[in-house]
Amino acid sequence: MNFRSGLVILVIVLIAIFSALNWSVLMAPTDLSLGFTTAKAPLGLIMLGLIVALAAVFLIYIVVLQAGMMSDSRRVAKELKAQRELADKAEASRFDELRQLHSTDMDKLIARIDQLDRELRSAIEANANGLSAALGEIDDRLQRTGTPRLMG
């Protein structure tokens, strides 16, 4: 219970105690002017009834206000949930797009590495062939000059 609720209950209890202690005075008939006529009625009881009626009106107002606030709170919660779901979908979409982009880039990189590997192998093979040819030429020259073979 918060401070305001406690204060309202305290005021109601004090009014009830005051009314109980002064019940005979509240019930004493008095001449009341209603503007166009006069009537004999207990003024205290009428004032007490007005206080109760006013309290009832305020309680109804508070209940309606609370119901409106709860309705607004539910509406805002639904909107927030919808926005959160939309943000989650957008984030998932961005992740899918990023994953697809990464996959495409990786495929391009692997293709480039394969191409460079083929080029490197052909360059090594060409160098090996050139080196073999040069060694064969040197070997032939050495054989023609009569120098014994150094290899094999």
MARVO-920001 format. One line per field, with one value per atom (N, C-alpha, C): residue number from 0; residue in one letter; atom name; y, z, x. Coordinates in steps of 0.001 Angstrom, whole numbers, plus 500000, padded with zeros to 6 digits. Example, Ala and Ser with C-alpha at 12.3 -4.5 7.8 and 13.67 -1.06 7.14 Angstrom:
BEGIN
num (0  0  0  1  1  1)
residuo (a  a  a  s  s  s)
atomo (N  CA  C  N  CA  C)
py (494310  495500  496700  497750  498940  500030)
pz (507800  507800  507800  507080  507140  507870)
px (513190  512300  513200  512850  513670  512900)
***
This chain:
BEGIN
num (0  0  0  1  1  1  2  2  2  3  3  3  4  4  4  5  5  5  6  6  6  7  7  7  8  8  8  9  9  9  10  10  10  11  11  11  12  12  12  13  13  13  14  14  14  15  15  15  16  16  16  17  17  17  18  18  18  19  19  19  20  20  20  21  21  21  22  22  22  23  23  23  24  24  24  25  25  25  26  26  26  27  27  27  28  28  28  29  29  29  30  30  30  31  31  31  32  32  32  33  33  33  34  34  34  35  35  35  36  36  36  37  37  37  38  38  38  39  39  39  40  40  40  41  41  41  42  42  42  43  43  43  44  44  44  45  45  45  46  46  46  47  47  47  48  48  48  49  49  49  50  50  50  51  51  51  52  52  52  53  53  53  54  54  54  55  55  55  56  56  56  57  57  57  58  58  58  59  59  59  60  60  60  61  61  61  62  62  62  63  63  63  64  64  64  65  65  65  66  66  66  67  67  67  68  68  68  69  69  69  70  70  70  71  71  71  72  72  72  73  73  73  74  74  74  75  75  75  76  76  76  77  77  77  78  78  78  79  79  79  80  80  80  81  81  81  82  82  82  83  83  83  84  84  84  85  85  85  86  86  86  87  87  87  88  88  88  89  89  89  90  90  90  91  91  91  92  92  92  93  93  93  94  94  94  95  95  95  96  96  96  97  97  97  98  98  98  99  99  99  100  100  100  101  101  101  102  102  102  103  103  103  104  104  104  105  105  105  106  106  106  107  107  107  108  108  108  109  109  109  110  110  110  111  111  111  112  112  112  113  113  113  114  114  114  115  115  115  116  116  116  117  117  117  118  118  118  119  119  119  120  120  120  121  121  121  122  122  122  123  123  123  124  124  124  125  125  125  126  126  126  127  127  127  128  128  128  129  129  129  130  130  130  131  131  131  132  132  132  133  133  133  134  134  134  135  135  135  136  136  136  137  137  137  138  138  138  139  139  139  140  140  140  141  141  141  142  142  142  143  143  143  144  144  144  145  145  145  146  146  146  147  147  147  148  148  148  149  149  149  150  150  150  151  151  151)
residuo (m  m  m  n  n  n  f  f  f  r  r  r  s  s  s  g  g  g  l  l  l  v  v  v  i  i  i  l  l  l  v  v  v  i  i  i  v  v  v  l  l  l  i  i  i  a  a  a  i  i  i  f  f  f  s  s  s  a  a  a  l  l  l  n  n  n  w  w  w  s  s  s  v  v  v  l  l  l  m  m  m  a  a  a  p  p  p  t  t  t  d  d  d  l  l  l  s  s  s  l  l  l  g  g  g  f  f  f  t  t  t  t  t  t  a  a  a  k  k  k  a  a  a  p  p  p  l  l  l  g  g  g  l  l  l  i  i  i  m  m  m  l  l  l  g  g  g  l  l  l  i  i  i  v  v  v  a  a  a  l  l  l  a  a  a  a  a  a  v  v  v  f  f  f  l  l  l  i  i  i  y  y  y  i  i  i  v  v  v  v  v  v  l  l  l  q  q  q  a  a  a  g  g  g  m  m  m  m  m  m  s  s  s  d  d  d  s  s  s  r  r  r  r  r  r  v  v  v  a  a  a  k  k  k  e  e  e  l  l  l  k  k  k  a  a  a  q  q  q  r  r  r  e  e  e  l  l  l  a  a  a  d  d  d  k  k  k  a  a  a  e  e  e  a  a  a  s  s  s  r  r  r  f  f  f  d  d  d  e  e  e  l  l  l  r  r  r  q  q  q  l  l  l  h  h  h  s  s  s  t  t  t  d  d  d  m  m  m  d  d  d  k  k  k  l  l  l  i  i  i  a  a  a  r  r  r  i  i  i  d  d  d  q  q  q  l  l  l  d  d  d  r  r  r  e  e  e  l  l  l  r  r  r  s  s  s  a  a  a  i  i  i  e  e  e  a  a  a  n  n  n  a  a  a  n  n  n  g  g  g  l  l  l  s  s  s  a  a  a  a  a  a  l  l  l  g  g  g  e  e  e  i  i  i  d  d  d  d  d  d  r  r  r  l  l  l  q  q  q  r  r  r  t  t  t  g  g  g  t  t  t  p  p  p  r  r  r  l  l  l  m  m  m  g  g  g)
atomo (N  CA  C  N  CA  C  N  CA  C  N  CA  C  N  CA  C  N  CA  C  N  CA  C  N  CA  C  N  CA  C  N  CA  C  N  CA  C  N  CA  C  N  CA  C  N  CA  C  N  CA  C  N  CA  C  N  CA  C  N  CA  C  N  CA  C  N  CA  C  N  CA  C  N  CA  C  N  CA  C  N  CA  C  N  CA  C  N  CA  C  N  CA  C  N  CA  C  N  CA  C  N  CA  C  N  CA  C  N  CA  C  N  CA  C  N  CA  C  N  CA  C  N  CA  C  N  CA  C  N  CA  C  N  CA  C  N  CA  C  N  CA  C  N  CA  C  N  CA  C  N  CA  C  N  CA  C  N  CA  C  N  CA  C  N  CA  C  N  CA  C  N  CA  C  N  CA  C  N  CA  C  N  CA  C  N  CA  C  N  CA  C  N  CA  C  N  CA  C  N  CA  C  N  CA  C  N  CA  C  N  CA  C  N  CA  C  N  CA  C  N  CA  C  N  CA  C  N  CA  C  N  CA  C  N  CA  C  N  CA  C  N  CA  C  N  CA  C  N  CA  C  N  CA  C  N  CA  C  N  CA  C  N  CA  C  N  CA  C  N  CA  C  N  CA  C  N  CA  C  N  CA  C  N  CA  C  N  CA  C  N  CA  C  N  CA  C  N  CA  C  N  CA  C  N  CA  C  N  CA  C  N  CA  C  N  CA  C  N  CA  C  N  CA  C  N  CA  C  N  CA  C  N  CA  C  N  CA  C  N  CA  C  N  CA  C  N  CA  C  N  CA  C  N  CA  C  N  CA  C  N  CA  C  N  CA  C  N  CA  C  N  CA  C  N  CA  C  N  CA  C  N  CA  C  N  CA  C  N  CA  C  N  CA  C  N  CA  C  N  CA  C  N  CA  C  N  CA  C  N  CA  C  N  CA  C  N  CA  C  N  CA  C  N  CA  C  N  CA  C  N  CA  C  N  CA  C  N  CA  C  N  CA  C  N  CA  C  N  CA  C  N  CA  C  N  CA  C  N  CA  C  N  CA  C  N  CA  C  N  CA  C  N  CA  C  N  CA  C  N  CA  C  N  CA  C  N  CA  C  N  CA  C  N  CA  C  N  CA  C  N  CA  C  N  CA  C  N  CA  C  N  CA  C  N  CA  C  N  CA  C  N  CA  C  N  CA  C  N  CA  C)
py (498835  500000  501230  502164  503348  504434  505529  506602  507209  507441  508073  507204  505906  504998  504978  504942  504968  506248  507369  508662  508705  508196  508180  507305  506138  505248  505899  506590  507283  508358  509135  510191  509570  508474  507807  507288  506702  506198  507350  508479  509638  510193  510254  510733  509770  508467  507476  507604  507788  507956  509233  510336  511612  511473  510785  510594  509743  508699  507830  508574  509404  510148  511228  511782  512888  512479  511234  510735  511451  511714  512377  513791  514486  515846  515783  514790  514667  514348  513661  513266  514313  515381  516417  517129  517198  517877  519386  519969  521394  521886  523181  523787  524062  523454  523613  524370  525335  526084  525434  525051  524439  525455  526729  527779  528200  527314  527640  527181  526385  525923  525583  525331  524913  523527  522777  521424  521185  520312  519969  518607  518574  517344  517439  516303  516327  516792  517982  518581  517728  517221  516400  515152  514509  513303  513627  514760  515180  515467  516163  516475  515187  514263  512982  512202  512228  511574  512200  513540  514219  513817  513687  513265  511855  510955  509583  509569  510371  510435  510979  512024  512601  511581  510860  509824  508738  508349  507331  507816  509086  509654  509628  510026  510011  508590  507626  506239  505711  506039  505631  506272  507554  508260  507579  507206  506556  505199  504436  503123  503274  504240  504476  504916  505787  506261  505105  504257  503101  502150  501924  501043  501616  502927  503570  503437  503615  503489  502056  501083  499685  499363  499914  499704  500309  501536  502180  501394  500895  500112  498847  498172  496972  497322  498424  498842  499148  499877  500215  498948  498006  496746  495971  495959  495273  495952  497291  498024  497766  497747  497487  496086  495118  493748  493672  494365  494369  495014  496118  496787  495898  495198  494300  493170  492600  491533  492053  493268  493871  494079  494556  494757  493427  492384  491063  490536  490735  490292  491058  492369  493179  492735  492445  491994  490640  489736  488427  488597  489521  489785  490312  491219  491746  490642  489749  488640  487720  487431  486586  487247  488547  489289  489278  489479  489473  488085  487045  485675  485387  485839  485621  486378  487619  488412  487750  487278  486602  485340  484584  483357  483682  484718  485130  485559  486352  486800  485619  484670  483494  482672  482525  481788  482479  483813  484568  484394  484444  484308  482910  481896  480520  480352  480932  480854  481552  482692  483435  482637  482024  481207  480022  479375  478252  478713  479883  480413  480697  481339  481634  480350  479331  478041  477421  477458  476910  477695  479020  479847  479572  479418  479152  477788  476781  475447  475473  476194  476248  477017  478062  478806  477935  477169  476272  475200  474658  473630  474207  475448  476081  476310  476760  476965  475638  474595  473274  472772  472951  472534  473325  474633  475469  475071  474779  474371  473006  472085  470765  470915  471788  471997  472588  473535  474156  473138  472318  471292  470257  469901  468954  469525  470801  471462  471477  471788  471807  470398  469419  468025  467616  468013  467705  468364  469582  470291  469614  469215  468553  467211  466500  465213  465418  466463  466730  467137  467788  468206  467086  466034  464877  464929  465814  465876  464815  464077  463034  463634  462845  463317  463404  464448  464610  463894  463821  463251  461897  460985  459725  458898)
pz (500000  500000  500000  499121  499061  500014  500076  501022  500767  499505  499188  499602  499334  499717  501229  501945  503409  503925  503289  503703  503456  502323  502011  503014  503316  504292  505668  506064  507354  507430  506361  506340  506439  505728  505782  507193  507817  509192  510157  510010  510882  510698  509467  509222  509850  509741  510342  511863  512477  513940  514354  513641  513943  513824  512777  512577  513691  514096  515166  516492  516775  518038  518064  516925  516857  516127  516213  515475  515864  517140  517580  517025  516938  516380  514872  514211  512766  512410  513285  513026  513477  514130  514615  513428  513362  512243  512290  511120  510973  509803  509856  508725  507627  506471  505333  504225  503630  502512  501227  500360  499077  497937  498267  497261  496998  496675  496383  497503  498418  499551  500706  501849  503009  503413  504006  504455  505791  506578  507869  507683  507777  507577  508381  508643  509383  508467  508757  507938  507980  509133  509260  508405  508392  507583  506093  505693  504280  503893  504769  504475  504426  505351  505344  504064  503640  502386  501186  501201  500106  500075  501268  501330  500758  501136  500626  499108  498626  497181  496442  496988  496371  496358  497464  497517  496486  496328  495334  493924  493642  492316  492065  493069  492906  492741  493466  493314  491919  491413  490047  489040  489254  488380  488408  489607  489741  489040  489201  488551  487032  486516  485061  484583  485355  484994  484993  486015  486074  484901  484582  483449  482149  481978  480782  480727  481876  481917  481619  482152  481875  480397  479820  478391  477557  477908  477196  477374  478583  478858  478005  477884  477038  475577  475134  473742  473462  474389  474214  474251  475131  475198  473887  473298  472014  470918  470904  469897  470078  471334  471616  471166  471408  470981  469459  468777  467311  466790  467413  466987  467247  468379  468704  467683  467319  466314  464965  464614  463361  463379  464511  464625  464554  465180  465117  463686  462953  461555  460712  460957  460201  460511  461779  462159  461524  461537  460902  459407  458785  457360  457092  457956  457787  457959  458934  459125  457912  457356  456160  454995  454835  453759  453957  455195  455492  455257  455660  455455  453956  453181  451736  451101  451537  451015  451363  452594  453027  452203  451966  451170  449748  449153  447798  447757  448738  448785  448982  449818  450034  448751  448019  446751  445764  445696  444806  445229  446545  447055  446763  446962  446676  445185  444333  442884  442517  443133  442855  443327  444503  445017  444094  443610  442668  441385  440882  439654  439885  441021  441319  441501  442099  442278  440918  439984  438639  437937  438050  437405  438001  439341  439998  439583  439519  439098  437652  436780  435385  435294  436122  436107  436630  437692  438231  437203  436547  435522  434360  433967  432873  433287  434524  435006  435092  435557  435651  434260  433290  431913  431358  431621  431135  431770  433056  433769  433270  433034  432494  431112  430308  428964  429050  429946  430083  430578  431545  432046  430956  430186  429081  428063  427773  426832  427358  428636  429241  429208  429513  429506  428100  427075  425697  425337  425705  425408  426092  427335  428061  427413  426910  426267  424936  424254  422982  423187  424244  424494  425117  425519  426064  427561  428198  429661  430244  431217  431790  432489  432519  433121  434617  435139  436583  437223  436510  437083  436451  437292  436904  436062)
px (500862  500000  500911  500637  501474  500956  501669  501361  499986  499658  498365  497185  497284  496192  496024  497120  497064  496436  496767  496204  494699  494248  492812  492068  492617  491968  491930  492996  493028  491953  491788  490759  489369  489128  487812  487542  488552  488381  488101  488820  488586  487177  486686  485312  484312  484560  483651  483631  484804  484858  484146  484396  483735  482224  481773  480325  479726  480439  479918  479839  480845  480850  479770  479420  478457  477184  476800  475648  474362  474177  472940  472854  473972  473979  473746  474340  474166  472716  472019  470631  469611  470065  469131  468505  467156  466497  466721  466855  467095  466260  465934  465229  466250  466052  466963  466253  466952  466395  466873  465957  466282  466197  466101  466030  464615  463754  462360  461430  461923  461114  462035  461460  462242  461776  462721  462390  463062  462484  463057  463730  465077  465848  467139  467774  469046  470190  470700  471769  473033  473398  474606  474543  473366  473209  473294  472724  472802  474250  474987  476395  477231  476936  477639  477333  476092  475705  476400  476525  477239  478718  479318  480722  480872  479949  479994  479784  478829  478574  479793  480409  481601  482745  482917  483957  483682  482418  482061  482380  482071  482374  483880  484664  486115  486646  486096  486529  486217  485034  484682  485638  485944  486882  488254  488713  490015  490014  488925  488843  488873  488115  488101  489483  490129  491465  492468  492409  493309  493063  491785  491459  492017  491894  492455  493967  494608  496068  496500  495759  496099  495903  494846  494591  495715  496109  497214  498508  498716  499921  499949  498820  498758  499006  498421  498597  500071  500699  502113  502970  502613  503365  503239  502040  501851  502662  502628  503401  504894  505336  506743  507134  506267  506540  506622  505689  505703  506985  507408  508635  509854  509841  510947  511023  509874  509859  510342  509928  510378  511893  512412  513860  514599  514048  514680  514703  513602  513558  514574  514672  515630  517057  517320  518655  518966  517996  518194  518439  517722  517906  519315  519777  521131  522170  521951  522889  522897  521724  521665  522390  522162  522822  524338  524774  526202  526800  526080  526545  526665  525683  525705  526874  527085  528195  529527  529641  530864  531099  530049  530161  530610  530033  530412  531877  532290  533682  534638  534242  535089  535210  534108  534153  535091  535012  535903  537359  537592  538956  539510  538705  539144  539429  538580  538806  540114  540380  541619  542836  542716  543827  544081  543023  543183  543868  543464  544072  545560  545876  547283  548084  547462  548136  548470  547502  547749  548859  548803  549829  551205  551237  552518  553070  552192  552634  553157  552448  552917  554231  554392  555659  556792  556516  557550  557900  556875  557119  557926  557575  558323  559771  559976  561348  562098  561393  562034  562401  561478  561781  562954  562949  564052  565369  565319  566525  567013  566062  566437  567060  566464  567017  568416  568608  569927  570944  570536  571455  571769  570740  570960  571929  571802  572699  574128  574249  575587  576183  575342  575808  576267  575488  575875  577202  577398  578652  579833  579558  580644  580987  580001  580256  580984  580656  581319  582769  583051  584432  585248  584594  585285  585458  584864  584968  584052  584557  583698  582477  581434  580164  580307  579763  579791  578613  577527  576306  576052  575550  575002  575789)
***
